Amino acid sequence: MEVQERIKQRRLDMGLSVDRMISELKKLGVTMSRATYYRYESKDIDKIPISSLPPIATILQTTPEYLMGWDVDENKSKDTINFLPSHHYTMVPYSVSAGALSEIESIQNLPQISVPDAMLGRYAGNKSIMLMTVNGESMNKIIEHESIIAVKTDVELTDLHDGDIVVISNEGEYTVKRYFNDTMNERFIFRPDSSCPSFTDIIFSYDNADNLKLIGRVVMYNVFL
């Protein structure tokens, strides 16, 4: 059974309609048309983006490993599955503003998804890791729109190096940019890495750094080939 068949069968077993799936995905910050979702359940698409599997698995109350068919022993009962080692992480939907990420209660109310340890490497199981979905094209040279990123939240500005990819709060919403410390002009620069020239630097002077809210440093992002 291929991944498309597993998704469809699991959805049917749970009695969920396609419209319900789309509605639940939107709650997790994933906007998807009915046509696109139907492609995920058919063989019209060769490879489902890996970023789509965790939220789909969450709704279907299973894991991405199961949907991919990894480590399934066909000689055992159909109900017995050997999952890859994994941990649960907080998943931040598009609709959550950066300001809300500083509230412990808000973070605790966000959905949790299971991610295989192999995807996060040495950060697997790290309690400071939070998953987010990139919304927009300001980093599209390296991180595509709707890609999933892993953000290490227990970092300070002093921990950063020029060129690090970070998530900051900007006017109540979170944004992903490259960090640079311009010591000569005494300012912090958060720079887009985009093919679109409309995106510009976000700059905080040292004197105005109190208004800067650093959510964390990006330690993993998925890339579509």
Secondary structure as GFF3:
##gff-version 3
##sequence-region A 1 225
A	DSSP	alpha_helix	3	13	.	.	.	ID=ss1
A	DSSP	alpha_helix	18	27	.	.	.	ID=ss2
A	DSSP	alpha_helix	34	40	.	.	.	ID=ss3
A	DSSP	three_ten_helix	50	52	.	.	.	ID=ss4
A	DSSP	alpha_helix	53	59	.	.	.	ID=ss5
A	DSSP	alpha_helix	64	68	.	.	.	ID=ss6
A	DSSP	beta_strand	86	92	.	.	.	ID=ss7
A	DSSP	three_ten_helix	99	102	.	.	.	ID=ss8
A	DSSP	alpha_helix	104	108	.	.	.	ID=ss9
A	DSSP	beta_strand	112	116	.	.	.	ID=ss10
A	DSSP	alpha_helix	117	120	.	.	.	ID=ss11
A	DSSP	three_ten_helix	121	123	.	.	.	ID=ss12
A	DSSP	beta_strand	129	133	.	.	.	ID=ss13
A	DSSP	beta_strand	148	152	.	.	.	ID=ss14
A	DSSP	three_ten_helix	157	159	.	.	.	ID=ss15
A	DSSP	beta_strand	165	170	.	.	.	ID=ss16
A	DSSP	beta_strand	173	182	.	.	.	ID=ss17
A	DSSP	beta_strand	187	191	.	.	.	ID=ss18
A	DSSP	beta_strand	202	205	.	.	.	ID=ss19
A	DSSP	three_ten_helix	206	211	.	.	.	ID=ss20
A	DSSP	beta_strand	213	221	.	.	.	ID=ss21
###
